[in-house]
Amino acid sequence: MESMNISLPEPLKQFVDGQLATGRYSSVSEYVRELIREDEKRKAEEQLEALLLEGLRGEETEFTRADWDAIRTRALAKLKARKQQG
């Protein structure tokens, strides 16, 4: 695992320390990792929403077997990549 140094102004450091004091996080690193994961999740949800809206605005077409196969392949690749990260 790689290390990073992060500089925070005192009010933000106090906030992080308060989060640790709740007992939910055992370290600053654990807290920051969760924040990053939540940000990744939020961005993925925003991208999905944008794609869904684009699809709703687009021309209506029928899905073929090849379309479903392509979706399945992409989904499995993303799942595999996520398992390798975690």
PyMOL Python script that loads the backbone (N, CA, C, O; Angstrom):
from pymol import cmd

cmd.read_pdbstr("""\
ATOM      1  N   MET A   1       0.848  -1.167   0.000  1.00  0.00           N
ATOM      2  CA  MET A   1       0.000   0.000   0.000  1.00  0.00           C
ATOM      3  C   MET A   1       0.898   1.236   0.000  1.00  0.00           C
ATOM      4  O   MET A   1       1.902   1.281   0.710  1.00  0.00           O
ATOM      5  N   GLU A   2       0.537   2.219  -0.786  1.00  0.00           N
ATOM      6  CA  GLU A   2       1.292   3.468  -0.880  1.00  0.00           C
ATOM      7  C   GLU A   2       0.882   4.433   0.226  1.00  0.00           C
ATOM      8  O   GLU A   2      -0.238   4.373   0.733  1.00  0.00           O
ATOM      9  N   SER A   3       1.797   5.318   0.591  1.00  0.00           N
ATOM     10  CA  SER A   3       1.523   6.346   1.601  1.00  0.00           C
ATOM     11  C   SER A   3       1.440   7.702   0.931  1.00  0.00           C
ATOM     12  O   SER A   3       2.098   7.956  -0.078  1.00  0.00           O
ATOM     13  N   MET A   4       0.616   8.575   1.511  1.00  0.00           N
ATOM     14  CA  MET A   4       0.493   9.957   1.047  1.00  0.00           C
ATOM     15  C   MET A   4       0.467  10.852   2.275  1.00  0.00           C
ATOM     16  O   MET A   4      -0.065  10.482   3.322  1.00  0.00           O
ATOM     17  N   ASN A   5       1.046  12.026   2.131  1.00  0.00           N
ATOM     18  CA  ASN A   5       0.960  13.032   3.191  1.00  0.00           C
ATOM     19  C   ASN A   5      -0.078  14.062   2.769  1.00  0.00           C
ATOM     20  O   ASN A   5      -0.077  14.526   1.629  1.00  0.00           O
ATOM     21  N   ILE A   6      -0.958  14.413   3.691  1.00  0.00           N
ATOM     22  CA  ILE A   6      -2.006  15.382   3.406  1.00  0.00           C
ATOM     23  C   ILE A   6      -1.932  16.489   4.445  1.00  0.00           C
ATOM     24  O   ILE A   6      -1.903  16.229   5.648  1.00  0.00           O
ATOM     25  N   SER A   7      -1.902  17.722   3.966  1.00  0.00           N
ATOM     26  CA  SER A   7      -1.894  18.877   4.872  1.00  0.00           C
ATOM     27  C   SER A   7      -3.319  19.401   5.003  1.00  0.00           C
ATOM     28  O   SER A   7      -4.016  19.601   4.008  1.00  0.00           O
ATOM     29  N   LEU A   8      -3.740  19.621   6.251  1.00  0.00           N
ATOM     30  CA  LEU A   8      -5.087  20.129   6.515  1.00  0.00           C
ATOM     31  C   LEU A   8      -5.003  21.357   7.396  1.00  0.00           C
ATOM     32  O   LEU A   8      -4.160  21.426   8.291  1.00  0.00           O
ATOM     33  N   PRO A   9      -5.875  22.333   7.149  1.00  0.00           N
ATOM     34  CA  PRO A   9      -5.962  23.441   8.101  1.00  0.00           C
ATOM     35  C   PRO A   9      -6.516  22.911   9.429  1.00  0.00           C
ATOM     36  O   PRO A   9      -7.183  21.877   9.461  1.00  0.00           O
ATOM     37  N   GLU A  10      -6.242  23.608  10.493  1.00  0.00           N
ATOM     38  CA  GLU A  10      -6.622  23.151  11.832  1.00  0.00           C
ATOM     39  C   GLU A  10      -8.108  22.782  11.959  1.00  0.00           C
ATOM     40  O   GLU A  10      -8.414  21.744  12.545  1.00  0.00           O
ATOM     41  N   PRO A  11      -9.049  23.594  11.432  1.00  0.00           N
ATOM     42  CA  PRO A  11     -10.464  23.209  11.577  1.00  0.00           C
ATOM     43  C   PRO A  11     -10.783  21.849  10.926  1.00  0.00           C
ATOM     44  O   PRO A  11     -11.576  21.077  11.464  1.00  0.00           O
ATOM     45  N   LEU A  12     -10.173  21.564   9.783  1.00  0.00           N
ATOM     46  CA  LEU A  12     -10.415  20.260   9.147  1.00  0.00           C
ATOM     47  C   LEU A  12      -9.758  19.133   9.929  1.00  0.00           C
ATOM     48  O   LEU A  12     -10.325  18.046  10.046  1.00  0.00           O
ATOM     49  N   LYS A  13      -8.572  19.382  10.464  1.00  0.00           N
ATOM     50  CA  LYS A  13      -7.922  18.363  11.293  1.00  0.00           C
ATOM     51  C   LYS A  13      -8.767  18.050  12.522  1.00  0.00           C
ATOM     52  O   LYS A  13      -8.905  16.889  12.907  1.00  0.00           O
ATOM     53  N   GLN A  14      -9.326  19.079  13.132  1.00  0.00           N
ATOM     54  CA  GLN A  14     -10.194  18.858  14.295  1.00  0.00           C
ATOM     55  C   GLN A  14     -11.433  18.049  13.902  1.00  0.00           C
ATOM     56  O   GLN A  14     -11.883  17.186  14.656  1.00  0.00           O
ATOM     57  N   PHE A  15     -11.974  18.334  12.724  1.00  0.00           N
ATOM     58  CA  PHE A  15     -13.131  17.572  12.267  1.00  0.00           C
ATOM     59  C   PHE A  15     -12.770  16.099  12.092  1.00  0.00           C
ATOM     60  O   PHE A  15     -13.508  15.218  12.535  1.00  0.00           O
ATOM     61  N   VAL A  16     -11.642  15.834  11.450  1.00  0.00           N
ATOM     62  CA  VAL A  16     -11.203  14.448  11.249  1.00  0.00           C
ATOM     63  C   VAL A  16     -10.972  13.778  12.602  1.00  0.00           C
ATOM     64  O   VAL A  16     -11.388  12.639  12.811  1.00  0.00           O
ATOM     65  N   ASP A  17     -10.317  14.474  13.507  1.00  0.00           N
ATOM     66  CA  ASP A  17     -10.102  13.920  14.845  1.00  0.00           C
ATOM     67  C   ASP A  17     -11.438  13.597  15.523  1.00  0.00           C
ATOM     68  O   ASP A  17     -11.559  12.589  16.219  1.00  0.00           O
ATOM     69  N   GLY A  18     -12.428  14.453  15.316  1.00  0.00           N
ATOM     70  CA  GLY A  18     -13.762  14.183  15.864  1.00  0.00           C
ATOM     71  C   GLY A  18     -14.389  12.930  15.266  1.00  0.00           C
ATOM     72  O   GLY A  18     -15.080  12.183  15.959  1.00  0.00           O
ATOM     73  N   GLN A  19     -14.149  12.704  13.985  1.00  0.00           N
ATOM     74  CA  GLN A  19     -14.666  11.492  13.351  1.00  0.00           C
ATOM     75  C   GLN A  19     -14.004  10.247  13.945  1.00  0.00           C
ATOM     76  O   GLN A  19     -14.656   9.225  14.158  1.00  0.00           O
ATOM     77  N   LEU A  20     -12.719  10.349  14.205  1.00  0.00           N
ATOM     78  CA  LEU A  20     -12.018   9.222  14.832  1.00  0.00           C
ATOM     79  C   LEU A  20     -12.527   8.983  16.255  1.00  0.00           C
ATOM     80  O   LEU A  20     -12.628   7.841  16.705  1.00  0.00           O
ATOM     81  N   ALA A  21     -12.843  10.065  16.949  1.00  0.00           N
ATOM     82  CA  ALA A  21     -13.304   9.956  18.338  1.00  0.00           C
ATOM     83  C   ALA A  21     -14.643   9.224  18.448  1.00  0.00           C
ATOM     84  O   ALA A  21     -14.969   8.686  19.507  1.00  0.00           O
ATOM     85  N   THR A  22     -15.416   9.200  17.365  1.00  0.00           N
ATOM     86  CA  THR A  22     -16.699   8.496  17.415  1.00  0.00           C
ATOM     87  C   THR A  22     -16.511   6.990  17.511  1.00  0.00           C
ATOM     88  O   THR A  22     -17.428   6.263  17.893  1.00  0.00           O
ATOM     89  N   GLY A  23     -15.301   6.524  17.160  1.00  0.00           N
ATOM     90  CA  GLY A  23     -15.036   5.090  17.213  1.00  0.00           C
ATOM     91  C   GLY A  23     -15.372   4.357  15.931  1.00  0.00           C
ATOM     92  O   GLY A  23     -15.117   3.159  15.809  1.00  0.00           O
ATOM     93  N   ARG A  24     -15.939   5.067  14.983  1.00  0.00           N
ATOM     94  CA  ARG A  24     -16.313   4.417  13.727  1.00  0.00           C
ATOM     95  C   ARG A  24     -15.082   4.092  12.881  1.00  0.00           C
ATOM     96  O   ARG A  24     -15.088   3.128  12.115  1.00  0.00           O
ATOM     97  N   TYR A  25     -14.030   4.895  13.020  1.00  0.00           N
ATOM     98  CA  TYR A  25     -12.798   4.723  12.252  1.00  0.00           C
ATOM     99  C   TYR A  25     -11.643   4.488  13.215  1.00  0.00           C
ATOM    100  O   TYR A  25     -11.564   5.107  14.276  1.00  0.00           O
ATOM    101  N   SER A  26     -10.757   3.592  12.830  1.00  0.00           N
ATOM    102  CA  SER A  26      -9.619   3.311  13.708  1.00  0.00           C
ATOM    103  C   SER A  26      -8.411   4.169  13.377  1.00  0.00           C
ATOM    104  O   SER A  26      -7.469   4.242  14.166  1.00  0.00           O
ATOM    105  N   SER A  27      -8.427   4.824  12.212  1.00  0.00           N
ATOM    106  CA  SER A  27      -7.294   5.668  11.836  1.00  0.00           C
ATOM    107  C   SER A  27      -7.734   6.718  10.822  1.00  0.00           C
ATOM    108  O   SER A  27      -8.799   6.613  10.215  1.00  0.00           O
ATOM    109  N   VAL A  28      -6.897   7.724  10.655  1.00  0.00           N
ATOM    110  CA  VAL A  28      -7.153   8.757   9.653  1.00  0.00           C
ATOM    111  C   VAL A  28      -7.173   8.116   8.269  1.00  0.00           C
ATOM    112  O   VAL A  28      -7.996   8.467   7.423  1.00  0.00           O
ATOM    113  N   SER A  29      -6.264   7.177   8.048  1.00  0.00           N
ATOM    114  CA  SER A  29      -6.205   6.502   6.748  1.00  0.00           C
ATOM    115  C   SER A  29      -7.514   5.788   6.431  1.00  0.00           C
ATOM    116  O   SER A  29      -7.996   5.848   5.300  1.00  0.00           O
ATOM    117  N   GLU A  30      -8.088   5.118   7.417  1.00  0.00           N
ATOM    118  CA  GLU A  30      -9.356   4.420   7.208  1.00  0.00           C
ATOM    119  C   GLU A  30     -10.462   5.413   6.844  1.00  0.00           C
ATOM    120  O   GLU A  30     -11.275   5.150   5.958  1.00  0.00           O
ATOM    121  N   TYR A  31     -10.485   6.547   7.528  1.00  0.00           N
ATOM    122  CA  TYR A  31     -11.480   7.575   7.255  1.00  0.00           C
ATOM    123  C   TYR A  31     -11.324   8.131   5.842  1.00  0.00           C
ATOM    124  O   TYR A  31     -12.311   8.276   5.121  1.00  0.00           O
ATOM    125  N   VAL A  32     -10.098   8.441   5.445  1.00  0.00           N
ATOM    126  CA  VAL A  32      -9.847   8.999   4.119  1.00  0.00           C
ATOM    127  C   VAL A  32     -10.185   7.970   3.035  1.00  0.00           C
ATOM    128  O   VAL A  32     -10.764   8.322   2.007  1.00  0.00           O
ATOM    129  N   ARG A  33      -9.827   6.707   3.258  1.00  0.00           N
ATOM    130  CA  ARG A  33     -10.165   5.666   2.278  1.00  0.00           C
ATOM    131  C   ARG A  33     -11.684   5.581   2.074  1.00  0.00           C
ATOM    132  O   ARG A  33     -12.157   5.446   0.946  1.00  0.00           O
ATOM    133  N   GLU A  34     -12.439   5.662   3.170  1.00  0.00           N
ATOM    134  CA  GLU A  34     -13.901   5.615   3.026  1.00  0.00           C
ATOM    135  C   GLU A  34     -14.416   6.822   2.255  1.00  0.00           C
ATOM    136  O   GLU A  34     -15.308   6.684   1.418  1.00  0.00           O
ATOM    137  N   LEU A  35     -13.871   7.997   2.525  1.00  0.00           N
ATOM    138  CA  LEU A  35     -14.280   9.192   1.778  1.00  0.00           C
ATOM    139  C   LEU A  35     -14.011   9.027   0.289  1.00  0.00           C
ATOM    140  O   LEU A  35     -14.841   9.399  -0.540  1.00  0.00           O
ATOM    141  N   ILE A  36     -12.861   8.473  -0.049  1.00  0.00           N
ATOM    142  CA  ILE A  36     -12.507   8.275  -1.456  1.00  0.00           C
ATOM    143  C   ILE A  36     -13.441   7.258  -2.094  1.00  0.00           C
ATOM    144  O   ILE A  36     -13.904   7.465  -3.216  1.00  0.00           O
ATOM    145  N   ARG A  37     -13.724   6.163  -1.398  1.00  0.00           N
ATOM    146  CA  ARG A  37     -14.649   5.153  -1.941  1.00  0.00           C
ATOM    147  C   ARG A  37     -16.042   5.746  -2.173  1.00  0.00           C
ATOM    148  O   ARG A  37     -16.677   5.473  -3.192  1.00  0.00           O
ATOM    149  N   GLU A  38     -16.504   6.549  -1.231  1.00  0.00           N
ATOM    150  CA  GLU A  38     -17.816   7.185  -1.392  1.00  0.00           C
ATOM    151  C   GLU A  38     -17.826   8.146  -2.574  1.00  0.00           C
ATOM    152  O   GLU A  38     -18.820   8.238  -3.295  1.00  0.00           O
ATOM    153  N   ASP A  39     -16.721   8.861  -2.774  1.00  0.00           N
ATOM    154  CA  ASP A  39     -16.622   9.772  -3.913  1.00  0.00           C
ATOM    155  C   ASP A  39     -16.629   8.982  -5.220  1.00  0.00           C
ATOM    156  O   ASP A  39     -17.284   9.380  -6.183  1.00  0.00           O
ATOM    157  N   GLU A  40     -15.907   7.870  -5.255  1.00  0.00           N
ATOM    158  CA  GLU A  40     -15.915   7.017  -6.450  1.00  0.00           C
ATOM    159  C   GLU A  40     -17.333   6.525  -6.744  1.00  0.00           C
ATOM    160  O   GLU A  40     -17.786   6.539  -7.888  1.00  0.00           O
ATOM    161  N   LYS A  41     -18.017   6.094  -5.697  1.00  0.00           N
ATOM    162  CA  LYS A  41     -19.386   5.594  -5.850  1.00  0.00           C
ATOM    163  C   LYS A  41     -20.314   6.692  -6.372  1.00  0.00           C
ATOM    164  O   LYS A  41     -21.128   6.458  -7.265  1.00  0.00           O
ATOM    165  N   ARG A  42     -20.181   7.897  -5.801  1.00  0.00           N
ATOM    166  CA  ARG A  42     -21.026   9.017  -6.229  1.00  0.00           C
ATOM    167  C   ARG A  42     -20.785   9.354  -7.696  1.00  0.00           C
ATOM    168  O   ARG A  42     -21.730   9.588  -8.450  1.00  0.00           O
ATOM    169  N   LYS A  43     -19.525   9.378  -8.093  1.00  0.00           N
ATOM    170  CA  LYS A  43     -19.207   9.691  -9.489  1.00  0.00           C
ATOM    171  C   LYS A  43     -19.715   8.609 -10.435  1.00  0.00           C
ATOM    172  O   LYS A  43     -20.177   8.919 -11.533  1.00  0.00           O
ATOM    173  N   ALA A  44     -19.636   7.353 -10.028  1.00  0.00           N
ATOM    174  CA  ALA A  44     -20.159   6.264 -10.851  1.00  0.00           C
ATOM    175  C   ALA A  44     -21.672   6.393 -10.993  1.00  0.00           C
ATOM    176  O   ALA A  44     -22.217   6.171 -12.075  1.00  0.00           O
ATOM    177  N   GLU A  45     -22.354   6.752  -9.901  1.00  0.00           N
ATOM    178  CA  GLU A  45     -23.805   6.934  -9.955  1.00  0.00           C
ATOM    179  C   GLU A  45     -24.179   8.110 -10.853  1.00  0.00           C
ATOM    180  O   GLU A  45     -25.159   8.041 -11.594  1.00  0.00           O
ATOM    181  N   GLU A  46     -23.396   9.193 -10.788  1.00  0.00           N
ATOM    182  CA  GLU A  46     -23.646  10.339 -11.667  1.00  0.00           C
ATOM    183  C   GLU A  46     -23.457   9.955 -13.129  1.00  0.00           C
ATOM    184  O   GLU A  46     -24.239  10.363 -13.988  1.00  0.00           O
ATOM    185  N   GLN A  47     -22.423   9.174 -13.411  1.00  0.00           N
ATOM    186  CA  GLN A  47     -22.175   8.732 -14.782  1.00  0.00           C
ATOM    187  C   GLN A  47     -23.315   7.840 -15.266  1.00  0.00           C
ATOM    188  O   GLN A  47     -23.774   7.973 -16.401  1.00  0.00           O
ATOM    189  N   LEU A  48     -23.768   6.934 -14.408  1.00  0.00           N
ATOM    190  CA  LEU A  48     -24.876   6.057 -14.772  1.00  0.00           C
ATOM    191  C   LEU A  48     -26.131   6.870 -15.058  1.00  0.00           C
ATOM    192  O   LEU A  48     -26.824   6.622 -16.044  1.00  0.00           O
ATOM    193  N   GLU A  49     -26.420   7.835 -14.202  1.00  0.00           N
ATOM    194  CA  GLU A  49     -27.594   8.676 -14.407  1.00  0.00           C
ATOM    195  C   GLU A  49     -27.500   9.436 -15.738  1.00  0.00           C
ATOM    196  O   GLU A  49     -28.484   9.534 -16.472  1.00  0.00           O
ATOM    197  N   ALA A  50     -26.317   9.969 -16.039  1.00  0.00           N
ATOM    198  CA  ALA A  50     -26.126  10.689 -17.304  1.00  0.00           C
ATOM    199  C   ALA A  50     -26.349   9.759 -18.494  1.00  0.00           C
ATOM    200  O   ALA A  50     -26.974  10.145 -19.482  1.00  0.00           O
ATOM    201  N   LEU A  51     -25.838   8.538 -18.396  1.00  0.00           N
ATOM    202  CA  LEU A  51     -26.022   7.577 -19.490  1.00  0.00           C
ATOM    203  C   LEU A  51     -27.484   7.170 -19.641  1.00  0.00           C
ATOM    204  O   LEU A  51     -27.984   7.011 -20.755  1.00  0.00           O
ATOM    205  N   LEU A  52     -28.161   7.003 -18.510  1.00  0.00           N
ATOM    206  CA  LEU A  52     -29.587   6.654 -18.576  1.00  0.00           C
ATOM    207  C   LEU A  52     -30.393   7.784 -19.212  1.00  0.00           C
ATOM    208  O   LEU A  52     -31.261   7.538 -20.050  1.00  0.00           O
ATOM    209  N   LEU A  53     -30.102   9.029 -18.810  1.00  0.00           N
ATOM    210  CA  LEU A  53     -30.809  10.170 -19.403  1.00  0.00           C
ATOM    211  C   LEU A  53     -30.510  10.275 -20.896  1.00  0.00           C
ATOM    212  O   LEU A  53     -31.400  10.576 -21.691  1.00  0.00           O
ATOM    213  N   GLU A  54     -29.265  10.028 -21.272  1.00  0.00           N
ATOM    214  CA  GLU A  54     -28.895  10.043 -22.689  1.00  0.00           C
ATOM    215  C   GLU A  54     -29.684   8.974 -23.449  1.00  0.00           C
ATOM    216  O   GLU A  54     -30.169   9.209 -24.556  1.00  0.00           O
ATOM    217  N   GLY A  55     -29.799   7.815 -22.839  1.00  0.00           N
ATOM    218  CA  GLY A  55     -30.558   6.733 -23.465  1.00  0.00           C
ATOM    219  C   GLY A  55     -32.029   7.068 -23.606  1.00  0.00           C
ATOM    220  O   GLY A  55     -32.651   6.746 -24.618  1.00  0.00           O
ATOM    221  N   LEU A  56     -32.586   7.710 -22.598  1.00  0.00           N
ATOM    222  CA  LEU A  56     -33.998   8.079 -22.659  1.00  0.00           C
ATOM    223  C   LEU A  56     -34.265   9.122 -23.744  1.00  0.00           C
ATOM    224  O   LEU A  56     -35.339   9.145 -24.344  1.00  0.00           O
ATOM    225  N   ARG A  57     -33.281   9.980 -23.988  1.00  0.00           N
ATOM    226  CA  ARG A  57     -33.439  11.018 -25.005  1.00  0.00           C
ATOM    227  C   ARG A  57     -33.146  10.495 -26.414  1.00  0.00           C
ATOM    228  O   ARG A  57     -33.512  11.125 -27.407  1.00  0.00           O
ATOM    229  N   GLY A  58     -32.496   9.359 -26.489  1.00  0.00           N
ATOM    230  CA  GLY A  58     -32.063   8.823 -27.785  1.00  0.00           C
ATOM    231  C   GLY A  58     -33.184   8.125 -28.540  1.00  0.00           C
ATOM    232  O   GLY A  58     -34.315   7.984 -28.074  1.00  0.00           O
ATOM    233  N   GLU A  59     -32.803   7.707 -29.711  1.00  0.00           N
ATOM    234  CA  GLU A  59     -33.731   6.986 -30.582  1.00  0.00           C
ATOM    235  C   GLU A  59     -34.005   5.600 -30.012  1.00  0.00           C
ATOM    236  O   GLU A  59     -33.095   4.928 -29.526  1.00  0.00           O
ATOM    237  N   GLU A  60     -35.244   5.185 -30.073  1.00  0.00           N
ATOM    238  CA  GLU A  60     -35.626   3.887 -29.548  1.00  0.00           C
ATOM    239  C   GLU A  60     -35.233   2.794 -30.544  1.00  0.00           C
ATOM    240  O   GLU A  60     -35.563   2.867 -31.728  1.00  0.00           O
ATOM    241  N   THR A  61     -34.527   1.785 -30.044  1.00  0.00           N
ATOM    242  CA  THR A  61     -34.137   0.637 -30.861  1.00  0.00           C
ATOM    243  C   THR A  61     -34.337  -0.633 -30.063  1.00  0.00           C
ATOM    244  O   THR A  61     -34.434  -0.594 -28.836  1.00  0.00           O
ATOM    245  N   GLU A  62     -34.397  -1.752 -30.750  1.00  0.00           N
ATOM    246  CA  GLU A  62     -34.526  -3.042 -30.070  1.00  0.00           C
ATOM    247  C   GLU A  62     -33.150  -3.587 -29.740  1.00  0.00           C
ATOM    248  O   GLU A  62     -32.202  -3.434 -30.509  1.00  0.00           O
ATOM    249  N   PHE A  63     -33.058  -4.222 -28.589  1.00  0.00           N
ATOM    250  CA  PHE A  63     -31.811  -4.853 -28.205  1.00  0.00           C
ATOM    251  C   PHE A  63     -31.679  -6.195 -28.912  1.00  0.00           C
ATOM    252  O   PHE A  63     -32.638  -6.957 -29.041  1.00  0.00           O
ATOM    253  N   THR A  64     -30.466  -6.453 -29.359  1.00  0.00           N
ATOM    254  CA  THR A  64     -30.171  -7.743 -29.966  1.00  0.00           C
ATOM    255  C   THR A  64     -29.409  -8.603 -28.967  1.00  0.00           C
ATOM    256  O   THR A  64     -28.994  -8.124 -27.911  1.00  0.00           O
ATOM    257  N   ARG A  65     -29.234  -9.845 -29.299  1.00  0.00           N
ATOM    258  CA  ARG A  65     -28.451 -10.738 -28.442  1.00  0.00           C
ATOM    259  C   ARG A  65     -27.027 -10.185 -28.290  1.00  0.00           C
ATOM    260  O   ARG A  65     -26.443 -10.267 -27.209  1.00  0.00           O
ATOM    261  N   ALA A  66     -26.474  -9.628 -29.360  1.00  0.00           N
ATOM    262  CA  ALA A  66     -25.132  -9.055 -29.317  1.00  0.00           C
ATOM    263  C   ALA A  66     -25.065  -7.879 -28.341  1.00  0.00           C
ATOM    264  O   ALA A  66     -24.058  -7.705 -27.655  1.00  0.00           O
ATOM    265  N   ASP A  67     -26.125  -7.072 -28.271  1.00  0.00           N
ATOM    266  CA  ASP A  67     -26.171  -5.956 -27.320  1.00  0.00           C
ATOM    267  C   ASP A  67     -26.092  -6.485 -25.889  1.00  0.00           C
ATOM    268  O   ASP A  67     -25.306  -5.989 -25.082  1.00  0.00           O
ATOM    269  N   TRP A  68     -26.905  -7.489 -25.578  1.00  0.00           N
ATOM    270  CA  TRP A  68     -26.910  -8.064 -24.229  1.00  0.00           C
ATOM    271  C   TRP A  68     -25.551  -8.691 -23.907  1.00  0.00           C
ATOM    272  O   TRP A  68     -25.062  -8.563 -22.785  1.00  0.00           O
ATOM    273  N   ASP A  69     -24.944  -9.363 -24.875  1.00  0.00           N
ATOM    274  CA  ASP A  69     -23.623  -9.961 -24.655  1.00  0.00           C
ATOM    275  C   ASP A  69     -22.574  -8.892 -24.363  1.00  0.00           C
ATOM    276  O   ASP A  69     -21.724  -9.076 -23.492  1.00  0.00           O
ATOM    277  N   ALA A  70     -22.631  -7.786 -25.083  1.00  0.00           N
ATOM    278  CA  ALA A  70     -21.675  -6.691 -24.859  1.00  0.00           C
ATOM    279  C   ALA A  70     -21.859  -6.089 -23.469  1.00  0.00           C
ATOM    280  O   ALA A  70     -20.877  -5.793 -22.788  1.00  0.00           O
ATOM    281  N   ILE A  71     -23.088  -5.910 -23.050  1.00  0.00           N
ATOM    282  CA  ILE A  71     -23.369  -5.377 -21.708  1.00  0.00           C
ATOM    283  C   ILE A  71     -22.841  -6.332 -20.648  1.00  0.00           C
ATOM    284  O   ILE A  71     -22.208  -5.907 -19.682  1.00  0.00           O
ATOM    285  N   ARG A  72     -23.099  -7.610 -20.826  1.00  0.00           N
ATOM    286  CA  ARG A  72     -22.644  -8.616 -19.861  1.00  0.00           C
ATOM    287  C   ARG A  72     -21.117  -8.623 -19.783  1.00  0.00           C
ATOM    288  O   ARG A  72     -20.555  -8.683 -18.690  1.00  0.00           O
ATOM    289  N   THR A  73     -20.453  -8.564 -20.918  1.00  0.00           N
ATOM    290  CA  THR A  73     -18.989  -8.562 -20.948  1.00  0.00           C
ATOM    291  C   THR A  73     -18.427  -7.358 -20.217  1.00  0.00           C
ATOM    292  O   THR A  73     -17.487  -7.493 -19.434  1.00  0.00           O
ATOM    293  N   ARG A  74     -18.994  -6.174 -20.464  1.00  0.00           N
ATOM    294  CA  ARG A  74     -18.529  -4.955 -19.786  1.00  0.00           C
ATOM    295  C   ARG A  74     -18.776  -5.033 -18.280  1.00  0.00           C
ATOM    296  O   ARG A  74     -17.924  -4.638 -17.484  1.00  0.00           O
ATOM    297  N   ALA A  75     -19.939  -5.542 -17.899  1.00  0.00           N
ATOM    298  CA  ALA A  75     -20.267  -5.640 -16.473  1.00  0.00           C
ATOM    299  C   ALA A  75     -19.321  -6.601 -15.765  1.00  0.00           C
ATOM    300  O   ALA A  75     -18.849  -6.308 -14.667  1.00  0.00           O
ATOM    301  N   LEU A  76     -19.039  -7.744 -16.382  1.00  0.00           N
ATOM    302  CA  LEU A  76     -18.134  -8.709 -15.771  1.00  0.00           C
ATOM    303  C   LEU A  76     -16.718  -8.150 -15.668  1.00  0.00           C
ATOM    304  O   LEU A  76     -16.022  -8.410 -14.686  1.00  0.00           O
ATOM    305  N   ALA A  77     -16.286  -7.388 -16.663  1.00  0.00           N
ATOM    306  CA  ALA A  77     -14.955  -6.773 -16.622  1.00  0.00           C
ATOM    307  C   ALA A  77     -14.870  -5.757 -15.489  1.00  0.00           C
ATOM    308  O   ALA A  77     -13.862  -5.691 -14.786  1.00  0.00           O
ATOM    309  N   LYS A  78     -15.922  -4.968 -15.312  1.00  0.00           N
ATOM    310  CA  LYS A  78     -15.934  -3.985 -14.222  1.00  0.00           C
ATOM    311  C   LYS A  78     -15.942  -4.683 -12.863  1.00  0.00           C
ATOM    312  O   LYS A  78     -15.258  -4.248 -11.937  1.00  0.00           O
ATOM    313  N   LEU A  79     -16.706  -5.752 -12.743  1.00  0.00           N
ATOM    314  CA  LEU A  79     -16.754  -6.510 -11.491  1.00  0.00           C
ATOM    315  C   LEU A  79     -15.385  -7.098 -11.169  1.00  0.00           C
ATOM    316  O   LEU A  79     -14.938  -7.039 -10.024  1.00  0.00           O
ATOM    317  N   LYS A  80     -14.722  -7.662 -12.168  1.00  0.00           N
ATOM    318  CA  LYS A  80     -13.395  -8.224 -11.969  1.00  0.00           C
ATOM    319  C   LYS A  80     -12.406  -7.146 -11.546  1.00  0.00           C
ATOM    320  O   LYS A  80     -11.605  -7.370 -10.639  1.00  0.00           O
ATOM    321  N   ALA A  81     -12.447  -5.981 -12.187  1.00  0.00           N
ATOM    322  CA  ALA A  81     -11.548  -4.886 -11.836  1.00  0.00           C
ATOM    323  C   ALA A  81     -11.804  -4.414 -10.402  1.00  0.00           C
ATOM    324  O   ALA A  81     -10.864  -4.097  -9.674  1.00  0.00           O
ATOM    325  N   ARG A  82     -13.040  -4.368 -10.012  1.00  0.00           N
ATOM    326  CA  ARG A  82     -13.386  -3.923  -8.644  1.00  0.00           C
ATOM    327  C   ARG A  82     -12.881  -4.903  -7.604  1.00  0.00           C
ATOM    328  O   ARG A  82     -12.392  -4.503  -6.548  1.00  0.00           O
ATOM    329  N   LYS A  83     -13.002  -6.203  -7.908  1.00  0.00           N
ATOM    330  CA  LYS A  83     -12.515  -7.226  -6.964  1.00  0.00           C
ATOM    331  C   LYS A  83     -11.004  -7.147  -6.813  1.00  0.00           C
ATOM    332  O   LYS A  83     -10.475  -7.390  -5.728  1.00  0.00           O
ATOM    333  N   GLN A  84     -10.300  -6.808  -7.901  1.00  0.00           N
ATOM    334  CA  GLN A  84      -8.846  -6.697  -7.839  1.00  0.00           C
ATOM    335  C   GLN A  84      -8.431  -5.472  -7.034  1.00  0.00           C
ATOM    336  O   GLN A  84      -7.374  -5.488  -6.402  1.00  0.00           O
ATOM    337  N   GLN A  85      -9.236  -4.407  -7.041  1.00  0.00           N
ATOM    338  CA  GLN A  85      -8.932  -3.200  -6.274  1.00  0.00           C
ATOM    339  C   GLN A  85      -9.137  -3.419  -4.789  1.00  0.00           C
ATOM    340  O   GLN A  85      -8.352  -2.951  -3.965  1.00  0.00           O
ATOM    341  N   GLY A  86     -10.198  -4.133  -4.456  1.00  0.00           N
ATOM    342  CA  GLY A  86     -10.611  -4.260  -3.067  1.00  0.00           C
ATOM    343  C   GLY A  86      -9.856  -5.254  -2.327  1.00  0.00           C
ATOM    344  O   GLY A  86     -10.106  -5.461  -1.140  1.00  0.00           O
TER     345      GLY A  86
END
""", "prot")
cmd.dss("prot")
cmd.show_as("cartoon", "prot")
cmd.util.cbc("prot")
cmd.orient("prot")
